[in-house]
Amino acid sequence: MGNEDRHHTNIEVELDCWAVVRHFGGLAKCSRLMREFGIDLSVDAIEKWRRRRNIPTAQLVTLAAIARAKGVRFDIYDFIKEKGATK
């Protein structure tokens, strides 16, 4: 079995961006937290994450740092879902 076979899966997954934003209190609170930690992001910018279904890596890392600083659990696995799946 080659390396490419060993890591291949038929499951397509994506980050549940809506759930991530909800975890941090919603659009406005998420924007405030980001600004508090030096990242100037508007509510509209965060809404675009949800519409695109994509949070830029730098912002995702910032959210993880915010969670750690606030003593809030943030496990990326909690926000991964199969593509097309609904909660």
HTML snippet that shows the backbone in 3Dmol.js (N, CA, C, O; Angstrom):
<script src="https://3Dmol.org/build/3Dmol-min.js"></script>
<div id="view" style="width:600px;height:400px;position:relative"></div>
<script>
const pdb = `
ATOM      1  N   MET A   1       0.843  -1.174   0.000  1.00  0.00           N
ATOM      2  CA  MET A   1       0.000   0.000   0.000  1.00  0.00           C
ATOM      3  C   MET A   1       0.891   1.242   0.000  1.00  0.00           C
ATOM      4  O   MET A   1       1.730   1.398   0.888  1.00  0.00           O
ATOM      5  N   GLY A   2       0.721   2.115  -0.974  1.00  0.00           N
ATOM      6  CA  GLY A   2       1.509   3.341  -1.054  1.00  0.00           C
ATOM      7  C   GLY A   2       0.997   4.393  -0.086  1.00  0.00           C
ATOM      8  O   GLY A   2      -0.114   4.279   0.431  1.00  0.00           O
ATOM      9  N   ASN A   3       1.800   5.414   0.157  1.00  0.00           N
ATOM     10  CA  ASN A   3       1.406   6.489   1.063  1.00  0.00           C
ATOM     11  C   ASN A   3       0.105   7.141   0.653  1.00  0.00           C
ATOM     12  O   ASN A   3      -0.738   7.452   1.494  1.00  0.00           O
ATOM     13  N   GLU A   4      -0.057   7.349  -0.657  1.00  0.00           N
ATOM     14  CA  GLU A   4      -1.271   8.018  -1.113  1.00  0.00           C
ATOM     15  C   GLU A   4      -2.510   7.185  -0.835  1.00  0.00           C
ATOM     16  O   GLU A   4      -3.579   7.750  -0.606  1.00  0.00           O
ATOM     17  N   ASP A   5      -2.406   5.863  -0.847  1.00  0.00           N
ATOM     18  CA  ASP A   5      -3.536   4.990  -0.547  1.00  0.00           C
ATOM     19  C   ASP A   5      -3.850   4.980   0.945  1.00  0.00           C
ATOM     20  O   ASP A   5      -5.014   4.926   1.342  1.00  0.00           O
ATOM     21  N   ARG A   6      -2.830   5.030   1.746  1.00  0.00           N
ATOM     22  CA  ARG A   6      -2.997   4.939   3.190  1.00  0.00           C
ATOM     23  C   ARG A   6      -3.768   6.126   3.763  1.00  0.00           C
ATOM     24  O   ARG A   6      -4.464   5.978   4.767  1.00  0.00           O
ATOM     25  N   HIS A   7      -3.655   7.290   3.145  1.00  0.00           N
ATOM     26  CA  HIS A   7      -4.281   8.500   3.678  1.00  0.00           C
ATOM     27  C   HIS A   7      -5.530   8.906   2.914  1.00  0.00           C
ATOM     28  O   HIS A   7      -6.133   9.931   3.233  1.00  0.00           O
ATOM     29  N   HIS A   8      -5.926   8.153   1.942  1.00  0.00           N
ATOM     30  CA  HIS A   8      -7.086   8.516   1.134  1.00  0.00           C
ATOM     31  C   HIS A   8      -8.370   8.103   1.837  1.00  0.00           C
ATOM     32  O   HIS A   8      -8.450   7.033   2.442  1.00  0.00           O
ATOM     33  N   THR A   9      -9.339   8.940   1.751  1.00  0.00           N
ATOM     34  CA  THR A   9     -10.653   8.622   2.304  1.00  0.00           C
ATOM     35  C   THR A   9     -11.712   9.122   1.342  1.00  0.00           C
ATOM     36  O   THR A   9     -11.491  10.090   0.614  1.00  0.00           O
ATOM     37  N   ASN A  10     -12.836   8.481   1.338  1.00  0.00           N
ATOM     38  CA  ASN A  10     -13.938   8.915   0.484  1.00  0.00           C
ATOM     39  C   ASN A  10     -14.817   9.937   1.179  1.00  0.00           C
ATOM     40  O   ASN A  10     -15.755  10.458   0.575  1.00  0.00           O
ATOM     41  N   ILE A  11     -14.536  10.229   2.423  1.00  0.00           N
ATOM     42  CA  ILE A  11     -15.331  11.192   3.173  1.00  0.00           C
ATOM     43  C   ILE A  11     -14.816  12.596   2.880  1.00  0.00           C
ATOM     44  O   ILE A  11     -13.634  12.890   3.057  1.00  0.00           O
ATOM     45  N   GLU A  12     -15.718  13.450   2.431  1.00  0.00           N
ATOM     46  CA  GLU A  12     -15.362  14.844   2.201  1.00  0.00           C
ATOM     47  C   GLU A  12     -15.851  15.652   3.392  1.00  0.00           C
ATOM     48  O   GLU A  12     -17.028  15.596   3.748  1.00  0.00           O
ATOM     49  N   VAL A  13     -14.950  16.397   4.003  1.00  0.00           N
ATOM     50  CA  VAL A  13     -15.298  17.158   5.198  1.00  0.00           C
ATOM     51  C   VAL A  13     -15.077  18.649   4.964  1.00  0.00           C
ATOM     52  O   VAL A  13     -14.367  19.068   4.050  1.00  0.00           O
ATOM     53  N   GLU A  14     -15.716  19.426   5.829  1.00  0.00           N
ATOM     54  CA  GLU A  14     -15.558  20.872   5.782  1.00  0.00           C
ATOM     55  C   GLU A  14     -15.694  21.425   7.194  1.00  0.00           C
ATOM     56  O   GLU A  14     -16.215  20.757   8.088  1.00  0.00           O
ATOM     57  N   LEU A  15     -15.229  22.632   7.380  1.00  0.00           N
ATOM     58  CA  LEU A  15     -15.357  23.327   8.646  1.00  0.00           C
ATOM     59  C   LEU A  15     -16.744  23.940   8.723  1.00  0.00           C
ATOM     60  O   LEU A  15     -17.179  24.610   7.786  1.00  0.00           O
ATOM     61  N   ASP A  16     -17.435  23.720   9.820  1.00  0.00           N
ATOM     62  CA  ASP A  16     -18.756  24.324  10.032  1.00  0.00           C
ATOM     63  C   ASP A  16     -18.540  25.740  10.557  1.00  0.00           C
ATOM     64  O   ASP A  16     -18.529  25.973  11.765  1.00  0.00           O
ATOM     65  N   CYS A  17     -18.371  26.670   9.639  1.00  0.00           N
ATOM     66  CA  CYS A  17     -18.054  28.054   9.995  1.00  0.00           C
ATOM     67  C   CYS A  17     -19.163  28.700  10.823  1.00  0.00           C
ATOM     68  O   CYS A  17     -18.888  29.505  11.713  1.00  0.00           O
ATOM     69  N   TRP A  18     -20.406  28.350  10.532  1.00  0.00           N
ATOM     70  CA  TRP A  18     -21.534  28.889  11.296  1.00  0.00           C
ATOM     71  C   TRP A  18     -21.395  28.494  12.757  1.00  0.00           C
ATOM     72  O   TRP A  18     -21.603  29.318  13.647  1.00  0.00           O
ATOM     73  N   ALA A  19     -21.042  27.228  13.011  1.00  0.00           N
ATOM     74  CA  ALA A  19     -20.902  26.744  14.381  1.00  0.00           C
ATOM     75  C   ALA A  19     -19.725  27.413  15.089  1.00  0.00           C
ATOM     76  O   ALA A  19     -19.806  27.705  16.282  1.00  0.00           O
ATOM     77  N   VAL A  20     -18.641  27.655  14.370  1.00  0.00           N
ATOM     78  CA  VAL A  20     -17.484  28.335  14.970  1.00  0.00           C
ATOM     79  C   VAL A  20     -17.891  29.731  15.436  1.00  0.00           C
ATOM     80  O   VAL A  20     -17.588  30.125  16.562  1.00  0.00           O
ATOM     81  N   VAL A  21     -18.569  30.469  14.578  1.00  0.00           N
ATOM     82  CA  VAL A  21     -18.991  31.831  14.924  1.00  0.00           C
ATOM     83  C   VAL A  21     -19.962  31.793  16.110  1.00  0.00           C
ATOM     84  O   VAL A  21     -19.856  32.613  17.022  1.00  0.00           O
ATOM     85  N   ARG A  22     -20.894  30.857  16.102  1.00  0.00           N
ATOM     86  CA  ARG A  22     -21.832  30.716  17.235  1.00  0.00           C
ATOM     87  C   ARG A  22     -21.074  30.397  18.528  1.00  0.00           C
ATOM     88  O   ARG A  22     -21.427  30.899  19.595  1.00  0.00           O
ATOM     89  N   HIS A  23     -20.045  29.572  18.435  1.00  0.00           N
ATOM     90  CA  HIS A  23     -19.246  29.193  19.600  1.00  0.00           C
ATOM     91  C   HIS A  23     -18.635  30.423  20.271  1.00  0.00           C
ATOM     92  O   HIS A  23     -18.476  30.459  21.491  1.00  0.00           O
ATOM     93  N   PHE A  24     -18.302  31.412  19.478  1.00  0.00           N
ATOM     94  CA  PHE A  24     -17.705  32.639  19.999  1.00  0.00           C
ATOM     95  C   PHE A  24     -18.732  33.731  20.252  1.00  0.00           C
ATOM     96  O   PHE A  24     -18.372  34.897  20.416  1.00  0.00           O
ATOM     97  N   GLY A  25     -20.009  33.365  20.283  1.00  0.00           N
ATOM     98  CA  GLY A  25     -21.051  34.309  20.691  1.00  0.00           C
ATOM     99  C   GLY A  25     -21.802  34.996  19.575  1.00  0.00           C
ATOM    100  O   GLY A  25     -22.601  35.894  19.839  1.00  0.00           O
ATOM    101  N   GLY A  26     -21.571  34.606  18.344  1.00  0.00           N
ATOM    102  CA  GLY A  26     -22.271  35.230  17.224  1.00  0.00           C
ATOM    103  C   GLY A  26     -21.400  36.249  16.510  1.00  0.00           C
ATOM    104  O   GLY A  26     -20.247  36.477  16.873  1.00  0.00           O
ATOM    105  N   LEU A  27     -21.978  36.849  15.495  1.00  0.00           N
ATOM    106  CA  LEU A  27     -21.226  37.771  14.631  1.00  0.00           C
ATOM    107  C   LEU A  27     -20.622  38.950  15.392  1.00  0.00           C
ATOM    108  O   LEU A  27     -19.414  39.179  15.324  1.00  0.00           O
ATOM    109  N   ALA A  28     -21.457  39.697  16.117  1.00  0.00           N
ATOM    110  CA  ALA A  28     -20.982  40.916  16.777  1.00  0.00           C
ATOM    111  C   ALA A  28     -19.947  40.601  17.856  1.00  0.00           C
ATOM    112  O   ALA A  28     -18.922  41.277  17.949  1.00  0.00           O
ATOM    113  N   LYS A  29     -20.210  39.585  18.666  1.00  0.00           N
ATOM    114  CA  LYS A  29     -19.273  39.255  19.736  1.00  0.00           C
ATOM    115  C   LYS A  29     -17.961  38.722  19.160  1.00  0.00           C
ATOM    116  O   LYS A  29     -16.886  39.036  19.671  1.00  0.00           O
ATOM    117  N   CYS A  30     -18.045  37.931  18.119  1.00  0.00           N
ATOM    118  CA  CYS A  30     -16.839  37.408  17.474  1.00  0.00           C
ATOM    119  C   CYS A  30     -15.993  38.572  16.935  1.00  0.00           C
ATOM    120  O   CYS A  30     -14.770  38.577  17.082  1.00  0.00           O
ATOM    121  N   SER A  31     -16.646  39.545  16.319  1.00  0.00           N
ATOM    122  CA  SER A  31     -15.949  40.724  15.804  1.00  0.00           C
ATOM    123  C   SER A  31     -15.285  41.499  16.945  1.00  0.00           C
ATOM    124  O   SER A  31     -14.136  41.922  16.823  1.00  0.00           O
ATOM    125  N   ARG A  32     -16.004  41.682  18.045  1.00  0.00           N
ATOM    126  CA  ARG A  32     -15.435  42.391  19.206  1.00  0.00           C
ATOM    127  C   ARG A  32     -14.224  41.654  19.771  1.00  0.00           C
ATOM    128  O   ARG A  32     -13.211  42.272  20.100  1.00  0.00           O
ATOM    129  N   LEU A  33     -14.334  40.331  19.880  1.00  0.00           N
ATOM    130  CA  LEU A  33     -13.212  39.546  20.402  1.00  0.00           C
ATOM    131  C   LEU A  33     -11.991  39.664  19.492  1.00  0.00           C
ATOM    132  O   LEU A  33     -10.867  39.810  19.972  1.00  0.00           O
ATOM    133  N   MET A  34     -12.211  39.602  18.200  1.00  0.00           N
ATOM    134  CA  MET A  34     -11.086  39.726  17.264  1.00  0.00           C
ATOM    135  C   MET A  34     -10.422  41.093  17.417  1.00  0.00           C
ATOM    136  O   MET A  34      -9.195  41.189  17.447  1.00  0.00           O
ATOM    137  N   ARG A  35     -11.230  42.147  17.516  1.00  0.00           N
ATOM    138  CA  ARG A  35     -10.669  43.497  17.695  1.00  0.00           C
ATOM    139  C   ARG A  35      -9.910  43.601  19.010  1.00  0.00           C
ATOM    140  O   ARG A  35      -8.854  44.230  19.079  1.00  0.00           O
ATOM    141  N   GLU A  36     -10.457  42.977  20.060  1.00  0.00           N
ATOM    142  CA  GLU A  36      -9.799  42.974  21.373  1.00  0.00           C
ATOM    143  C   GLU A  36      -8.406  42.345  21.296  1.00  0.00           C
ATOM    144  O   GLU A  36      -7.509  42.699  22.061  1.00  0.00           O
ATOM    145  N   PHE A  37      -8.242  41.410  20.364  1.00  0.00           N
ATOM    146  CA  PHE A  37      -6.958  40.725  20.209  1.00  0.00           C
ATOM    147  C   PHE A  37      -6.159  41.271  19.022  1.00  0.00           C
ATOM    148  O   PHE A  37      -5.249  40.608  18.524  1.00  0.00           O
ATOM    149  N   GLY A  38      -6.502  42.481  18.573  1.00  0.00           N
ATOM    150  CA  GLY A  38      -5.681  43.179  17.592  1.00  0.00           C
ATOM    151  C   GLY A  38      -5.993  42.907  16.133  1.00  0.00           C
ATOM    152  O   GLY A  38      -5.252  43.346  15.254  1.00  0.00           O
ATOM    153  N   ILE A  39      -7.081  42.188  15.857  1.00  0.00           N
ATOM    154  CA  ILE A  39      -7.468  41.911  14.472  1.00  0.00           C
ATOM    155  C   ILE A  39      -8.739  42.705  14.179  1.00  0.00           C
ATOM    156  O   ILE A  39      -9.801  42.412  14.727  1.00  0.00           O
ATOM    157  N   ASP A  40      -8.625  43.703  13.322  1.00  0.00           N
ATOM    158  CA  ASP A  40      -9.762  44.588  13.036  1.00  0.00           C
ATOM    159  C   ASP A  40     -10.655  43.963  11.963  1.00  0.00           C
ATOM    160  O   ASP A  40     -10.444  44.164  10.767  1.00  0.00           O
ATOM    161  N   LEU A  41     -11.647  43.209  12.408  1.00  0.00           N
ATOM    162  CA  LEU A  41     -12.585  42.575  11.486  1.00  0.00           C
ATOM    163  C   LEU A  41     -13.997  43.037  11.788  1.00  0.00           C
ATOM    164  O   LEU A  41     -14.445  43.003  12.934  1.00  0.00           O
ATOM    165  N   SER A  42     -14.683  43.466  10.759  1.00  0.00           N
ATOM    166  CA  SER A  42     -16.060  43.910  10.927  1.00  0.00           C
ATOM    167  C   SER A  42     -16.997  42.705  10.994  1.00  0.00           C
ATOM    168  O   SER A  42     -16.618  41.582  10.663  1.00  0.00           O
ATOM    169  N   VAL A  43     -18.210  42.965  11.424  1.00  0.00           N
ATOM    170  CA  VAL A  43     -19.249  41.936  11.433  1.00  0.00           C
ATOM    171  C   VAL A  43     -19.445  41.411  10.015  1.00  0.00           C
ATOM    172  O   VAL A  43     -19.622  40.210   9.814  1.00  0.00           O
ATOM    173  N   ASP A  44     -19.414  42.307   9.036  1.00  0.00           N
ATOM    174  CA  ASP A  44     -19.595  41.899   7.634  1.00  0.00           C
ATOM    175  C   ASP A  44     -18.487  40.948   7.182  1.00  0.00           C
ATOM    176  O   ASP A  44     -18.747  39.993   6.449  1.00  0.00           O
ATOM    177  N   ALA A  45     -17.262  41.207   7.616  1.00  0.00           N
ATOM    178  CA  ALA A  45     -16.144  40.322   7.241  1.00  0.00           C
ATOM    179  C   ALA A  45     -16.364  38.922   7.804  1.00  0.00           C
ATOM    180  O   ALA A  45     -16.103  37.928   7.127  1.00  0.00           O
ATOM    181  N   ILE A  46     -16.837  38.847   9.029  1.00  0.00           N
ATOM    182  CA  ILE A  46     -17.090  37.542   9.648  1.00  0.00           C
ATOM    183  C   ILE A  46     -18.278  36.864   8.983  1.00  0.00           C
ATOM    184  O   ILE A  46     -18.282  35.644   8.817  1.00  0.00           O
ATOM    185  N   GLU A  47     -19.272  37.632   8.605  1.00  0.00           N
ATOM    186  CA  GLU A  47     -20.418  37.068   7.865  1.00  0.00           C
ATOM    187  C   GLU A  47     -19.936  36.453   6.546  1.00  0.00           C
ATOM    188  O   GLU A  47     -20.477  35.438   6.106  1.00  0.00           O
ATOM    189  N   LYS A  48     -18.942  37.048   5.924  1.00  0.00           N
ATOM    190  CA  LYS A  48     -18.398  36.508   4.673  1.00  0.00           C
ATOM    191  C   LYS A  48     -17.760  35.141   4.895  1.00  0.00           C
ATOM    192  O   LYS A  48     -17.808  34.289   4.007  1.00  0.00           O
ATOM    193  N   TRP A  49     -17.159  34.914   6.071  1.00  0.00           N
ATOM    194  CA  TRP A  49     -16.627  33.573   6.370  1.00  0.00           C
ATOM    195  C   TRP A  49     -17.756  32.564   6.243  1.00  0.00           C
ATOM    196  O   TRP A  49     -17.616  31.514   5.616  1.00  0.00           O
ATOM    197  N   ARG A  50     -18.874  32.912   6.855  1.00  0.00           N
ATOM    198  CA  ARG A  50     -20.002  31.983   6.886  1.00  0.00           C
ATOM    199  C   ARG A  50     -20.562  31.763   5.473  1.00  0.00           C
ATOM    200  O   ARG A  50     -20.886  30.637   5.093  1.00  0.00           O
ATOM    201  N   ARG A  51     -20.668  32.832   4.716  1.00  0.00           N
ATOM    202  CA  ARG A  51     -21.201  32.689   3.354  1.00  0.00           C
ATOM    203  C   ARG A  51     -20.270  31.883   2.464  1.00  0.00           C
ATOM    204  O   ARG A  51     -20.729  31.089   1.643  1.00  0.00           O
ATOM    205  N   ARG A  52     -18.966  32.079   2.618  1.00  0.00           N
ATOM    206  CA  ARG A  52     -17.973  31.349   1.810  1.00  0.00           C
ATOM    207  C   ARG A  52     -17.709  29.955   2.356  1.00  0.00           C
ATOM    208  O   ARG A  52     -17.117  29.111   1.684  1.00  0.00           O
ATOM    209  N   ARG A  53     -18.163  29.724   3.599  1.00  0.00           N
ATOM    210  CA  ARG A  53     -17.888  28.457   4.288  1.00  0.00           C
ATOM    211  C   ARG A  53     -16.381  28.237   4.430  1.00  0.00           C
ATOM    212  O   ARG A  53     -15.866  27.138   4.223  1.00  0.00           O
ATOM    213  N   ASN A  54     -15.696  29.324   4.790  1.00  0.00           N
ATOM    214  CA  ASN A  54     -14.241  29.269   4.900  1.00  0.00           C
ATOM    215  C   ASN A  54     -13.765  30.352   5.865  1.00  0.00           C
ATOM    216  O   ASN A  54     -14.075  31.531   5.696  1.00  0.00           O
ATOM    217  N   ILE A  55     -13.016  29.938   6.868  1.00  0.00           N
ATOM    218  CA  ILE A  55     -12.371  30.896   7.767  1.00  0.00           C
ATOM    219  C   ILE A  55     -10.881  30.861   7.445  1.00  0.00           C
ATOM    220  O   ILE A  55     -10.254  29.804   7.518  1.00  0.00           O
ATOM    221  N   PRO A  56     -10.309  32.020   7.086  1.00  0.00           N
ATOM    222  CA  PRO A  56      -8.876  32.039   6.790  1.00  0.00           C
ATOM    223  C   PRO A  56      -8.064  31.474   7.954  1.00  0.00           C
ATOM    224  O   PRO A  56      -8.399  31.693   9.118  1.00  0.00           O
ATOM    225  N   THR A  57      -7.015  30.760   7.637  1.00  0.00           N
ATOM    226  CA  THR A  57      -6.206  30.086   8.652  1.00  0.00           C
ATOM    227  C   THR A  57      -5.725  31.048   9.733  1.00  0.00           C
ATOM    228  O   THR A  57      -5.782  30.714  10.916  1.00  0.00           O
ATOM    229  N   ALA A  58      -5.259  32.219   9.360  1.00  0.00           N
ATOM    230  CA  ALA A  58      -4.756  33.179  10.352  1.00  0.00           C
ATOM    231  C   ALA A  58      -5.846  33.558  11.347  1.00  0.00           C
ATOM    232  O   ALA A  58      -5.572  33.689  12.540  1.00  0.00           O
ATOM    233  N   GLN A  59      -7.073  33.735  10.876  1.00  0.00           N
ATOM    234  CA  GLN A  59      -8.165  34.087  11.772  1.00  0.00           C
ATOM    235  C   GLN A  59      -8.582  32.894  12.627  1.00  0.00           C
ATOM    236  O   GLN A  59      -8.953  33.066  13.788  1.00  0.00           O
ATOM    237  N   LEU A  60      -8.526  31.690  12.065  1.00  0.00           N
ATOM    238  CA  LEU A  60      -8.857  30.494  12.831  1.00  0.00           C
ATOM    239  C   LEU A  60      -7.851  30.296  13.967  1.00  0.00           C
ATOM    240  O   LEU A  60      -8.226  29.930  15.081  1.00  0.00           O
ATOM    241  N   VAL A  61      -6.589  30.537  13.679  1.00  0.00           N
ATOM    242  CA  VAL A  61      -5.550  30.448  14.713  1.00  0.00           C
ATOM    243  C   VAL A  61      -5.773  31.523  15.779  1.00  0.00           C
ATOM    244  O   VAL A  61      -5.593  31.262  16.968  1.00  0.00           O
ATOM    245  N   THR A  62      -6.159  32.714  15.362  1.00  0.00           N
ATOM    246  CA  THR A  62      -6.463  33.779  16.322  1.00  0.00           C
ATOM    247  C   THR A  62      -7.625  33.375  17.218  1.00  0.00           C
ATOM    248  O   THR A  62      -7.584  33.607  18.426  1.00  0.00           O
ATOM    249  N   LEU A  63      -8.664  32.773  16.638  1.00  0.00           N
ATOM    250  CA  LEU A  63      -9.790  32.313  17.443  1.00  0.00           C
ATOM    251  C   LEU A  63      -9.347  31.267  18.467  1.00  0.00           C
ATOM    252  O   LEU A  63      -9.813  31.272  19.606  1.00  0.00           O
ATOM    253  N   ALA A  64      -8.456  30.380  18.064  1.00  0.00           N
ATOM    254  CA  ALA A  64      -7.931  29.380  19.000  1.00  0.00           C
ATOM    255  C   ALA A  64      -7.174  30.069  20.140  1.00  0.00           C
ATOM    256  O   ALA A  64      -7.303  29.672  21.298  1.00  0.00           O
ATOM    257  N   ALA A  65      -6.394  31.089  19.821  1.00  0.00           N
ATOM    258  CA  ALA A  65      -5.652  31.827  20.842  1.00  0.00           C
ATOM    259  C   ALA A  65      -6.610  32.579  21.770  1.00  0.00           C
ATOM    260  O   ALA A  65      -6.385  32.642  22.978  1.00  0.00           O
ATOM    261  N   ILE A  66      -7.663  33.141  21.211  1.00  0.00           N
ATOM    262  CA  ILE A  66      -8.671  33.836  22.015  1.00  0.00           C
ATOM    263  C   ILE A  66      -9.319  32.855  22.988  1.00  0.00           C
ATOM    264  O   ILE A  66      -9.481  33.155  24.170  1.00  0.00           O
ATOM    265  N   ALA A  67      -9.683  31.693  22.485  1.00  0.00           N
ATOM    266  CA  ALA A  67     -10.313  30.680  23.338  1.00  0.00           C
ATOM    267  C   ALA A  67      -9.376  30.305  24.490  1.00  0.00           C
ATOM    268  O   ALA A  67      -9.807  30.218  25.640  1.00  0.00           O
ATOM    269  N   ARG A  68      -8.119  30.088  24.184  1.00  0.00           N
ATOM    270  CA  ARG A  68      -7.147  29.731  25.229  1.00  0.00           C
ATOM    271  C   ARG A  68      -7.041  30.860  26.259  1.00  0.00           C
ATOM    272  O   ARG A  68      -7.059  30.607  27.464  1.00  0.00           O
ATOM    273  N   ALA A  69      -6.931  32.100  25.783  1.00  0.00           N
ATOM    274  CA  ALA A  69      -6.798  33.242  26.691  1.00  0.00           C
ATOM    275  C   ALA A  69      -8.031  33.412  27.570  1.00  0.00           C
ATOM    276  O   ALA A  69      -7.925  33.848  28.716  1.00  0.00           O
ATOM    277  N   LYS A  70      -9.193  33.071  27.037  1.00  0.00           N
ATOM    278  CA  LYS A  70     -10.456  33.206  27.774  1.00  0.00           C
ATOM    279  C   LYS A  70     -10.785  31.955  28.590  1.00  0.00           C
ATOM    280  O   LYS A  70     -11.767  31.941  29.333  1.00  0.00           O
ATOM    281  N   GLY A  71      -9.977  30.916  28.457  1.00  0.00           N
ATOM    282  CA  GLY A  71     -10.234  29.684  29.188  1.00  0.00           C
ATOM    283  C   GLY A  71     -11.423  28.899  28.646  1.00  0.00           C
ATOM    284  O   GLY A  71     -12.099  28.178  29.380  1.00  0.00           O
ATOM    285  N   VAL A  72     -11.661  29.053  27.347  1.00  0.00           N
ATOM    286  CA  VAL A  72     -12.790  28.390  26.690  1.00  0.00           C
ATOM    287  C   VAL A  72     -12.261  27.234  25.847  1.00  0.00           C
ATOM    288  O   VAL A  72     -11.273  27.384  25.128  1.00  0.00           O
ATOM    289  N   ARG A  73     -12.914  26.096  25.935  1.00  0.00           N
ATOM    290  CA  ARG A  73     -12.530  24.941  25.125  1.00  0.00           C
ATOM    291  C   ARG A  73     -12.801  25.249  23.647  1.00  0.00           C
ATOM    292  O   ARG A  73     -13.869  25.744  23.288  1.00  0.00           O
ATOM    293  N   PHE A  74     -11.818  24.947  22.809  1.00  0.00           N
ATOM    294  CA  PHE A  74     -11.991  25.113  21.362  1.00  0.00           C
ATOM    295  C   PHE A  74     -11.240  23.982  20.682  1.00  0.00           C
ATOM    296  O   PHE A  74     -10.020  24.033  20.523  1.00  0.00           O
ATOM    297  N   ASP A  75     -11.984  22.967  20.286  1.00  0.00           N
ATOM    298  CA  ASP A  75     -11.414  21.794  19.633  1.00  0.00           C
ATOM    299  C   ASP A  75     -11.916  21.779  18.196  1.00  0.00           C
ATOM    300  O   ASP A  75     -13.114  21.643  17.951  1.00  0.00           O
ATOM    301  N   ILE A  76     -11.009  21.918  17.261  1.00  0.00           N
ATOM    302  CA  ILE A  76     -11.374  22.021  15.844  1.00  0.00           C
ATOM    303  C   ILE A  76     -12.216  20.832  15.388  1.00  0.00           C
ATOM    304  O   ILE A  76     -13.062  20.971  14.505  1.00  0.00           O
ATOM    305  N   TYR A  77     -11.990  19.671  15.985  1.00  0.00           N
ATOM    306  CA  TYR A  77     -12.754  18.486  15.593  1.00  0.00           C
ATOM    307  C   TYR A  77     -14.250  18.648  15.853  1.00  0.00           C
ATOM    308  O   TYR A  77     -15.074  18.022  15.186  1.00  0.00           O
ATOM    309  N   ASP A  78     -14.593  19.488  16.820  1.00  0.00           N
ATOM    310  CA  ASP A  78     -16.011  19.729  17.111  1.00  0.00           C
ATOM    311  C   ASP A  78     -16.723  20.465  15.974  1.00  0.00           C
ATOM    312  O   ASP A  78     -17.952  20.490  15.923  1.00  0.00           O
ATOM    313  N   PHE A  79     -15.960  21.057  15.076  1.00  0.00           N
ATOM    314  CA  PHE A  79     -16.532  21.894  14.023  1.00  0.00           C
ATOM    315  C   PHE A  79     -16.330  21.324  12.620  1.00  0.00           C
ATOM    316  O   PHE A  79     -16.594  21.998  11.624  1.00  0.00           O
ATOM    317  N   ILE A  80     -15.868  20.096  12.553  1.00  0.00           N
ATOM    318  CA  ILE A  80     -15.694  19.431  11.265  1.00  0.00           C
ATOM    319  C   ILE A  80     -16.902  18.555  11.007  1.00  0.00           C
ATOM    320  O   ILE A  80     -17.338  17.795  11.871  1.00  0.00           O
ATOM    321  N   LYS A  81     -17.436  18.675   9.797  1.00  0.00           N
ATOM    322  CA  LYS A  81     -18.592  17.871   9.442  1.00  0.00           C
ATOM    323  C   LYS A  81     -18.421  17.369   8.013  1.00  0.00           C
ATOM    324  O   LYS A  81     -17.616  17.897   7.246  1.00  0.00           O
ATOM    325  N   GLU A  82     -19.184  16.353   7.674  1.00  0.00           N
ATOM    326  CA  GLU A  82     -19.174  15.871   6.306  1.00  0.00           C
ATOM    327  C   GLU A  82     -19.768  16.933   5.404  1.00  0.00           C
ATOM    328  O   GLU A  82     -20.744  17.586   5.774  1.00  0.00           O
ATOM    329  N   LYS A  83     -19.194  17.115   4.228  1.00  0.00           N
ATOM    330  CA  LYS A  83     -19.720  18.089   3.274  1.00  0.00           C
ATOM    331  C   LYS A  83     -21.170  17.747   2.950  1.00  0.00           C
ATOM    332  O   LYS A  83     -21.519  16.594   2.698  1.00  0.00           O
ATOM    333  N   GLY A  84     -21.993  18.775   2.963  1.00  0.00           N
ATOM    334  CA  GLY A  84     -23.395  18.593   2.627  1.00  0.00           C
ATOM    335  C   GLY A  84     -24.251  18.148   3.798  1.00  0.00           C
ATOM    336  O   GLY A  84     -25.479  18.142   3.702  1.00  0.00           O
ATOM    337  N   ALA A  85     -23.619  17.775   4.904  1.00  0.00           N
ATOM    338  CA  ALA A  85     -24.395  17.339   6.080  1.00  0.00           C
ATOM    339  C   ALA A  85     -24.975  18.545   6.782  1.00  0.00           C
ATOM    340  O   ALA A  85     -24.358  19.610   6.806  1.00  0.00           O
ATOM    341  N   THR A  86     -26.140  18.391   7.347  1.00  0.00           N
ATOM    342  CA  THR A  86     -26.751  19.466   8.121  1.00  0.00           C
ATOM    343  C   THR A  86     -26.865  19.017   9.559  1.00  0.00           C
ATOM    344  O   THR A  86     -26.933  17.824   9.852  1.00  0.00           O
ATOM    345  N   LYS A  87     -26.883  19.988  10.451  1.00  0.00           N
ATOM    346  CA  LYS A  87     -26.994  19.654  11.887  1.00  0.00           C
ATOM    347  C   LYS A  87     -28.404  19.855  12.347  1.00  0.00           C
ATOM    348  O   LYS A  87     -28.710  19.631  13.518  1.00  0.00           O
TER     349      LYS A  87
END
`;
const viewer = $3Dmol.createViewer("view");
viewer.addModel(pdb, "pdb");
viewer.setStyle({}, {cartoon: {color: "spectrum"}});
viewer.zoomTo();
viewer.render();
</script>
